[in-house]
Amino acid sequence: MRRISYYLRKTPLLLIPLFLLGCDTESALKIAVETGVRPVKMMTVGGNQNNALLSFPAVIQAGRSSNLAFQVSGIVTEIKVTESQEVNKGDILAVVESTDYKVQRDVAQSEYDESESEFIRSQSLFKKSIISRMEFEGIKAKRDINKAKLESAQKALNDTVLRAPYSGNISKVDLKNNQVIQQGNPVISMLALTQLEAKINLPSKIVAKAKVENYNNPIHIVLNAAPEQDIPAFIKEVSLEADPASQTYEVTFYFEPQSGLNILPGMNARVVFQDPSQSNENLQVNIPITSITAQGDKIFVWVLDEKSMSVTKRKITLKDGIGERLQVVQGLSKGEVIITAGVSYLSEGMQVRPWVKN
């Protein structure tokens, strides 16, 4: 920062815009006085880096989906949910007739209780050597078998109630009251929409030259139905095996639902990100030194609001260096417009227009 400040002090900022404007400065200032709108030179940050962006079509998918089935057969007595309904983990979705399963559980419970009592008595008898080890082990084995039967019967009874395995939304209900359903046949489908995914197929020529660190560059998803909004996304996984036909690698991205957007599985979108096969050095934000204003140890640029054509002062952080262009570490993003000449004449909220040589 000291080297930058020194360099800026050695190049008086008042002289830079005058030098650039040359003999046209007087006429430009005259126009500014007459119209109240100051002419300035401006540039789009990273405007020459568009060729480094890749865009691939994708279809939105739920981060998790399940086809749920009863683990027992029976007659449906209750359906607690409807399609698109939101449910929480553990909520009851549907119920089948449980009378027979309750009877089987009660019988198993009675048999276990009897064998458990016999096992407890046999322990005392075995310690006193009244019964043999073989008799004792036989009683214990009977108790263990009855315990397993009870657990199986209890599980079957529990399975007469179908519950949500996680929080999400019901996507399909494929059953009716009094319908006879078979064990294992899917009857309700649900999705977890708290995290969504998009998958693309990345060509091998890009994967082969990609640098691992460049996979962390900003990624966003653009819905075909809402092209005006960029949705931040992140890499979830990259397949290590290529599709034998297309020689492409499947890459999965994940992102969070966005406020004001109803994003559902099946929607078409595009995944946009910087080419990971290109060097990060080629993708850095570099700005001309004529756009920089120094105030003490702080460095600023003037950023243009293209809607109101007014300017705002913004603090930035520069990478140490010298030369006509300096690299911005923090404070600017590609696509923003900054003022590159005439900065010493600007004030907060001032309206400007592009300077055109007459």
Secondary structure, DSSP 8 states (H G I E B T S, - for coil): -HHHHHHHHHS-TTHHHHHHHGGGHHHHHHHHHHHS-EEEEEEETTGGGGGGEEEEEEEEEEEEEEEEE-SS-EEEEEE---TT-EE-TT-EEEEE--HHHHHHHHHHHHHHHHHHHHHHHHHHHHHTTSS-HHHHHHHHHHHHHHHHHHHHHHHHHHTTEEE-SSSEEEEEE---TT-EE-TT-EEEEEEEEEEEEEEEEEEHHHHHH--GGGGGS-EEEEETTEEEEEEEEEEEEE-SS--TTT-EEEEEEEE---TT----TT-EEEEEEE-TTS-GGGGSEEEEGGG-EEETTEEEEEEEETTTTEEEEEEEEE-S--SSEEEEEES--TT-EEEEE-GGG--TT-BEEE----
